[in-house]
């Protein structure tokens, strides 16, 4: 077949190919004829240089890819914003029978190609072109264009340039290590840490190795507990796995471990540049939807000042050059938006190039894989079933079904809380005095619940810092620990402070509230804060100036301010704590404040403890949308509370203990009260329209005059309940036990 491009120069032929690929972004089918083995690589390089939006993948055929034709039956993830191109190479090098089988598959593959979301360029020699069109004559008619590259394609100048300026990376890693090992000096100078989470705590010489257990994919069991260092070392050496997710509750040390191992790998790379390059990325900086190409390009320029294209990163990643520590998946998107969650997770899986490695690399040799290590709070996945659903998300149909012939799953590791020995090691490191350490441990063990709280590294750090105030307490819970720890700073009358304790507390509330309202990376510039009231400032502080709060932060251990004036809590849990306090104690109930349904489970955790401590202040409050489903069932105790006239519309109170609670005139419209205990509760004239009361215990409850229109009472216990003059129109009463109930005057 004679190609119209045969008379063109190589540059013009490349330009024509590029135009075709830009025009037909999906389903395009092309043939490229060549004689020089270097030509395909040079053409791909030229396309990447001249049209950076295009993403090319070389698919080199070998005997291990005999099922090659099935590739085109599946949809691949689209990378970047431009055309994705698969360059099929080495067909003529296959054993003759395999090559013939592949050609015959092309003969009947028109529908496969038409629906493909990418373009295909088949590279063949002139001799093989004749054989191809002889065995697949229909294929001849489907090809959009044949490009003649039999004339020489000169090498580009870029071929001799190092794709990755290692000196930039070495300079960055040296500075990060210097800050890690001289943490206190960096803090005293007020210098910004290159890696923001590194500024939260001094891990140099203080890190205590964590334990974890790895979940076995597809089985209801886990591998026995190991140190996380051991698990991660095995993961790095594994030639079959590229992605690992570390799950743990807040304060269990996920970020600390990532920083600890990042430092270890950075030191190894500085000693030997052939080692993998570590990169620590905090997802706090990436709210909403994630684009993997833009994400990586931004990070490389931001960290290393390297304008690295995604195509170059792909080539380096396929060679296993990187270990990406991606921290805080739970902090980048809304908990309630499952679509965004799955989309972002899918984008992150692309950075391992797991779905390309089998195709583009030789199949007969083990490959060093690019590694991605993701951290996330366990509760972000809500349930174990959802963990499995998310962590085995279908992003590589081909690899799972045809490369390994097994179910592909992300390696999942559950971080374990500190053992008694680890607590002791931490306390000894922190105190620097074995005798003092023993005294601290004695106080922890003698205070109810403090020993349990000490199993989380973050809370243990707070316990040690707050010990003088805690040692006289008979018992303490997580909320009270945060309260005591933050109050130490709030109530301290330091010479550098310009604000009163009340002013400091209101500042924390305002920060938390506005961070929640603005969304994003949970940071806030000082210009977005309201000027403090005069009563919040000390008498000798003039009520003018720009940033009143920077003086406070110099002594605050849980809030940072960078050199640009952005405030950020050192850990998300502090933001959740102050947001919960703001939600309950705020002075106004104006419409600008969100309902409780707008808060995530971390905020609700603290809010629930505040409610428990303020049982006499709940009547008449607006608690609409309150969701306690994440609270342990044994802790859902609201018995005998006065909740009269309280707005609980849309609340999730399933399984709550509301025995003898006063809910008279309460608004429970649309509330979820499944299996709640409402024995002898006062629900007179309460609004329970379309409420879910399935299996609810209402024995002896007073529901006189209540509105239960459309409510679901299936299987509810209504024995001896007072239902006089109750509106039960369209209510579901199937299986409800109404023995002894008074239904006189009720509307059925």
N, C-alpha and C positions, 0 to 999 in steps of 0.2 A: 504494500500500500504506500503510495507516495504522499508525503506530508507537505502541506502548504508552507510549513516552517523550514523546509529543507534548504531554501535559498536564503534564509535569514541568518544574521550573525547570532552568536550565542546570547548576547545581551538582549537582542530583540526577541529571541525565542523565550527567554526567561520572562520578559515583560509581557509577552502574549499569554504565557501560562499563568502569570499572576493576575492578569485581567480576567481570564476565564474563571479562575478560582474565586476571585472577588465577586464575579457576577453570579456564579452558581455555587452558593455557600453549602448546599446540601444535595446529596444524590449525584454529584458530578462524577463522571467516569472518564479517565484519560489514559493515554498510552504515551510513554516516553521512551524513545529508542536511543541507545547509547553504545559506545564501544570502550571508552576509558572508564575503568572501575572507580576513579575519583569523581566522575561527573555528577552522580546523584547527590553526593555530600556537598559539592560546591553549589549546585543549584538550590539545595535546601538552605544553605547558608545565605545565599543571595536573596532568597525569598524572605528569610527572617530579617535581613538587614533592610531591605527596601520596603517591606510590608510587615512591620512589627506586630500587627494585630493577628496575622496568621500564625497558627501553631502546627508545626509539622511533626509527624511521628514516623520514623523509619521502621518498617515491619519486615525484618529479614527472615526469609523462609529457611527452615532446616528440617531434617527428618523427624524431629520431635514435635513438629507442628503439622502433622498429617491431617488434623481436623481443621485446617486453616479456613476452609470455606464456611465453617459455622460462624466465624467472626462476624460476617456480614448479616447474620440473622438477628443480631442483638443491637440494642441502642447503647452507645457509649456516652459517658459524661462529656459534655461540651466544655472545653477549657478556653478561657479568655472571651473576648467579645468578637473576634474575627473568625475567619474560616478555619476549621480543623481539617488537616490533610493527612491521609495515611499513604506513605510512599512504600509500595510493595516491592521488595527487592529479593533477588536470588532465586526466582522461580526456576530459571534454567539450570541452577546448580543442584536441584533436587534429583533424586533417583528417577529415572525415566518414567517408571510406572506411576510414581507419586505425582510427578509433574503433569502427566496425562490426566490423572484423576482430578487434579485441581482445575485444569483447563476445561474438562467436561462439566465441572461444577459451575464454571463461569458461563458456559453455554446456556444453562437453564436458570441463571441467576438474575434475570432482569428486574423482577419485583424486589429482590433483596437490595439491589443497588438503589432503586428508585426511592425507597423509604429510609435510606441511610442518612443520618444527620451530619454527614461529613463528606468530603471529597476523597476520591481514590485515584492515585497515579500509579500505574503498573509500569515498572522499569524493565525493559527487555532488550536483548541484543537483536540486531537485524535478522540473524538466523532464526532466533526463537520467535520473532514476530511472524515469520512465515508459518511456522509450526502452529502457533497460537490461532491464526485465522483459518488454518486448514482444519483443525479439530473443533474450533468453535466459530463457525461462520456467522452465527447470529450475533455473537459478541462484536464482530466487525461493525455491525449496524448500530449498536448501542453506544459505542465509544463516541464521546462528544468531540474529541480532537486527538490527533496524533502529533506529538512534538518530536522534532528531529534534533537530538543532541549528539549526533555522531561527529560533528565538528568540535574542535577542542574548546573546553570551557576553562579559561585561565583561573588559577587560584586567587582567592581574595587576599587582601592585605591582612584581614582579620584572622586568618588561619594561623598566623605566627604569634598572635597576641594572647597572653595569658587571660583566659576567660574570667578568672577570679583573682583580683589583686589581693594576695594573701597578706601583704604588709598592712593594709587597712584593717583586716580582721585581727591580725596580731596586736596592733595598737589598741583596738577596742578591748580585746580580751585581757591584755595586760592592765589596762585602766580598771576594768571590772574586778580583777583579782586584787589589785592594790586596794580598792575600796572595801572589798570583802575582808581582807586581812587587817585593815586599819580602820575598822568601822567607827570606833569612838572618835578618832581624829576627824573623820569626814563629817560626823554629826556636829562636832564642836565648831568646825569651820563653816557650818551652814551650807555645805556643798550638796548639790543634787546628786543622787545616786544614778549611775547610768541605767541600772535596772531598779526601777522604783520599789518593788517589793523587798529588795535587799535592805532598804532602810528601815524595815519594820522591827527587826531584832538582830542582835549581834550573834551570828551563828559560828563565827570563827573561834574554834576551840570549845564551843558550847553545844554543838549539835549532838543530839543523842540518836543513834540509829533506830529507825522505826521498824516495826514488824508488819507483815501483810500476809494475806492469803489470796492465792490466785484462783479465780473461778474457772472450772473446766467447761469449755463451750459444749453446749448440748447435753450436759449432765447435771443432775441435781446434787452435786457435791463440789467440794473445793479441795485444792491441794493444801496440805498442812502448812501451818504458819512458818514463814521464813523471814529473814531480814529483807527489807525492801531493797537494800543494796544488792543482795544475792539475786533476787528476782529480776532486777533491772539489768544486771550484768549478763544474765542468761538471755534476756530479751535482746540485748545488743548483739550477742554472739549468734542468735538464731537466724538462719538464712531463710526461714519460711514466714516469719512474722514481721510486720512493719509498723503496726499501730497498737499502742497499749493505752488503756484508760485506767487512771487511778481514782477510785471513788472513796470518799470519806466525809464525815460530818464536819461542820465548821470547827476550826481550831485543832484539828487532829494532825496537822503538819504536812499537808499536801504541797504547799508552796515551799516550805522549808526543805523538804526532800529534793524538790526540783532544783532549787538553788544549790544545795549541797552537791548534787551530782553534776550540775552544770559547771561548778567550780572544778570538780575533779577532771571532767573532760576537757575543760579549757586549759588546765595545766598539762594534760597529756598532749593536746594539740600544739601548745607552745614548745614542747620538747621535741615533738615529731609531727611536722606538717602533713604527713600522710594519714594521720589519725582523722577521725570524723570531726567536723566543725560543729560545736554546740551553739545553739541560738535560743535564748529565753525570750518568750513572747507572752505578755499579759493581755488577755482578751478583754480586760476592762476598757481598753482603748478602742474596741471595735463593737459598738452597740448595733443592734439591728442585724440586717442581712449582711453576710460576708461574701466577698468575691475573692476567690483563692489567688488569682493572678495579681490583682491590685494589692491584696494583702501582703504577699511575699515581696513584691517590688517595693512597697512602702517600707517594710521592715528592713530590707537590705540597705536601702538608702538612709534610713533613719539611724540604724545602728553602725553601719560600716562606711557610709557615704559612697556606696557603690551603686551606680545606676544599672542594676542587673535586670535583664529581660527575663520574662517567665520561661522563654524557650531555653535560655542558658541554664536557668535554675533546674529545669526539667532534665537536661542532659547530665548535670552534676548530681542531681538526686538519683537518677537511674544508676549512677556509679556508686551510690551509697555514701555520699560525701557529708551528709548532715544528720544531726540529731536535733530535732525541734522540740523544745519544752514549751508546750502550749498550756498556759495556766489560767484557770478560772472560766471554764466553759459556761458555768452557771451564771456568770456575771455579764454575759454579752447580749442576752435577749430575754424577752418576757417569758416567765414560767408558763403562762397560760397559752402562749402561741406555739402550738405543736408544729405548725407548718414551718415557722421560722427556725425552730429548734432542729428539725430534721434537715432543712436546707443548709443550715450552718454546719451541721455535723457532716453532711455529705461533702461540702466544700473542703473541710479539713481532711477528710479521707483522701481527697485528690492529691494532697501534698505528699503522700507516700508513693504515688504512681504505681500502686499495687496492681491496678487494672491494666497497666501498660507493660509492666516488667516482663511478664510471660511472653508478650508478643514481640517486643522490640529487642530483647536480649537473647543470646544463644540459650537454647533449652537444655544443653548437655553439661553445663557447668553451674555450680552453685554461685549465687550472686550476693555481694554485700549490699544489703538493702538500706534505703533511706529509712530513718526511724522518726516516728512522731509519738510523743508521750503527752497525753492529755490529762489534766486534773479537773475534777468536778465534785461538787457536793453530792453525796448519795441521794439526798431527798429531791434533787432536781429531776431525777428519773422517776420519782413518786413511788413506784412499786417495783419489785423484782421482775415482774412480767414486762413492765415498760422498759426496764434496763435491758432485758434481752432483746426487746423489739428494736430499741434504738441502736444497741451495740452490734447487732447483726444486720444493720440496714443494707438493703440490696443495692450496692453501688458497683459491683463487679460480677455480673452474671456469668460472663465468660470464664473468668479465673476460677470461680467456685465450681462450675459444672464441667469444665473441660480441662483445666490445668491440674487441679488436685483431685477432681472427682469426689470432693467432700464438701460439707457445709462450711463455708468460710465464716469466721466470727472474730470480732475484735477481742484481743486479750484483755480481760477485766481483772483488776486487782483491787481488793478491799483493804484499806488501811486499817490496822488494828490500833486500839487505844493503848496507852502506855501501861506496861506491867509495873508491879511494885519496884522491881529492880531498876527499871528505866526512870521511874519517878525519883528514886534515890540518886541515880547518876546525874539527872538534871539538877536536882537541888544542891548536890555537892559542887557541880560546876558553877552554879549561880552564886552560891554563898562563899566558895573558896575556903571553907572551914568545916572539916568533918564534924566537929562538935556542934557547931551552929546548924549544920544540916540535920543532925539527929533531933535537935530541938524542933526544927520546922516540921519534920516528919511526924513527930509526936503530936504536935498541934493538929496537923492534917487528919491523923487517925482518930483523934478524940473529938473532932467536930463532925456532927451528923451531916452526911452527904458531901463533905469536902473531899474525902478520899475518892469518891466516885468522880467528882469534878476534876480532880488532879490528874486523871488519866488522859486528858486532852492537853497537849503541850501549851496551847495558847492560854487556856484557863489556869494551868499550873504556873505559868509565868505571872499571871495576874494574882494568883494566890500568894506567891512568894513576895510580890511587891506590896500586897495589901495585908500582910500577916498581922501587923500590930492591931488593926481594926477587926480582924476576923477571929482572933484567938479567944475573945470573950463571948462569941456567938454559940448558942447551943446547936443550931442547925442553919444551913444556908443552901440556897438553890442557885442556878446559873444566873437568873435575873439579879438576885441580891449581890452576887459576886461582881457583876458588871457595875451595879449601882455603887458598891463600896469602892471599887477600883477607880471609877471615873470621878466619884466624889472627892477622892484624895486631891486630885488636881483642881476640881471646881471650887472646893472650899479653901484651898491653900491661898494664903495672903502673901504672895511672893512680891519682892520689890519691883520685879519687872512687869508685874500684872497691872493693867490699866482698867480692868473691869471688876465689878463686884461678882461674888458667887452667883447671884441671880442672873447677872448679865452673861456670864460664861455659859450657864445652863441654857439660857434662851438662845445664845449663839449656836450651840450644838443642835438644838431643836430646829432652828431656822436652816442651818446647813443641811441637816438630814431631810427636812421637808422639801427644800428647793432642789436638792439632788434628785429626790424621787420625782418631783414634778418635771424637771428638765430631762430626766433620763440620761442616756449617754453612758459615760465611763465613771459615774459616781464621783466626779470632781466638780468644783465650783470656783470660779474666779471671784476675788474679793469684790469686784465692781458690781456683782450681781446681788450682794448682800445689802440689806437696808441699813442705814446709819443707826447705831445703837441709841436707845433712849438715854436721856441724861441720867436717869436713875440707875442705869446699868454701868455707868462709869464712876470711878472714884472721884471724890470731891475736887482733887487737884488736877484732874485731866480735862483739858478744854474740849468742848463739843465740836471740834472741827478736825480736819485731817482726812486722809484717804483711806488707809487700811488700819483700823484700830486693832485688828485681831492678830496681827503678825507678832506682837509682843507676847501674847498669850501662848502662842504655839511653841515658843522657844523652850517652854517647860512642860509641854503636853506630850505624853508618851503614846497617845492613840490617835493623834491628828498631825498630818504633815502639811507644810506649805512649801511649794517649789519656788524657784527663783523668779518665775513669771507671775506669782501671786495666786496660784491655783491651790485650793484646799482639798485634801483627800484623807479619809480615815484610813488608818494603816491596815484595817481588816474590815471586810464587809459587815461582820457581825456587830461592830460598833455603830455603823450606820443604821442597821436594823434596830439596835437597842434604842438609840435616840429617836428614831422615827416612831417607834412604838410609844415612847413616852410622849412625844409630840401629839400623836393621834389621840391619846387619852387625856392628857393634861392641858391641851391647848385652851386658850382663853375664849376662843370664838368658834362657833359652829357654822360659819359662813359657807355658802355653796361651793367655794373654790376648793374646799378640802374634800378629798376623795372618800368614798364609802370604804368600809373595811374590806370589801371584796377586791379592792385594788391593791392590797398588800400581799406580798408573797409569804411563804410559810415561815421564813426566818423572822419576819416582823411579827407574825401571829404568835410565834413561840414566846417572844418577850411580852407581847400584849396580853396573852393569856395569864401570865404570871402577875401582870399589873392588875388585871381584873380580879384575880384571886386575893390580892392584897387590899383591894378597894371594894369589897363586897357591899359595904354600906353606902356606896356612891353610884350605884348602877341604875337606880330607878329613874325613869324618864329620859335616859340617855339614848342617843342614836347609835346603835350597834348594828345597823343594817349591813348585810353581806358578810358578817363575821363567819369565818370558816375554821372550825376546830378539828377538821378531819385529820390533820397532821399531828395532833396532840395525842399522846398515849391514852388509850381508853380509861386506864386507872386514874388518870389525872383530870378527867372531864367532870369534875364535881362542882355543880352549881346548886346543890341542895339547900333548901330553906332560904334562898336569896330573895331579896325584894327587887323584882324586876317589873314592878307595876308600871304601866304606861311606857315601857321601853320599846324602842323600834328595833325589832329583830327580823324585819322583812328580808327574805332571801337568805337568811343565815343558815349555815350548815351546823346543826347541833346534834347530828346523829350520834347515838350512843351516850349522850350526856346524861348525867345524874341530876335531875331537876325535882327530886322528891320534895314535896311540901313547899316548892318555890312559889312565890307570889307573882303571877303573870297576869294579874287582872288588868284589863284594857291594853294588854301588850299587842303590838303589831307583829304577828307571826305569819303574815301573808307570804305564801310560797316558800316557807321555811322547810328545811329538811330535818325532821324529827324522828327519823326511822330508828326503831329500837331504843329510843330514849326512855328514861325512867321518869314518868310524871305522876307517880302515885301520890294521891292526896294533894296535888298541886292546885292552886287557885287560878283558874283560867276563865273566870267570869268575864263575859262580854269581850273576850279576846278575839282578834281578827286572825282566823286560821284558814282563810279562803285558799284553796288549792294547795294547802300544806301537805307534806308527805309524812303520814303518821303510820306507815306500815310497820306492824309488829311492835308498836309503841305501848308501853305499860301505862294505862290511864285509870287503873283500878282506884276507885274512891275519889277521883278527881272531880272538882267542881267546874263544870263547863256551862253553867246556866247562862243563857243568852249569848253564848259564843257563836260566831259565824264560821261554820265548817263547810260552806258551799264548795263543792268540787274537790273536797279533801279526800285523800286516799287513806282509809282506815282499815285496809285489808289486814286481817290477822291481829288487829289491835285488841288489847285487853280493856274492855269497858265495864267490867263487873262493878256494880254498885256506884257507877259514875252518875253524877247529877247532870242530866242532859235536858233539863226543862227549858222550853222555849228556845232550844238550839236550832240553828239553821243547818239542816243536813241535806238540802237539795243537791242532787247530782253527786253526793258523796258516795264513795265506794266502801261498802260495809261487808264485803265477802269475807267470811271466816272470822269476823269480829265477834268476840265473846261479850254479849250484852246482858248476861245473867244478872238480875237484880238492878239493872240500870233504870233510872227514872227518866222516861222519854215523854212525860206529859207535856203537851203544848209544843212539842218539837215539830219542825217542818221537815217532813220526809219526802 
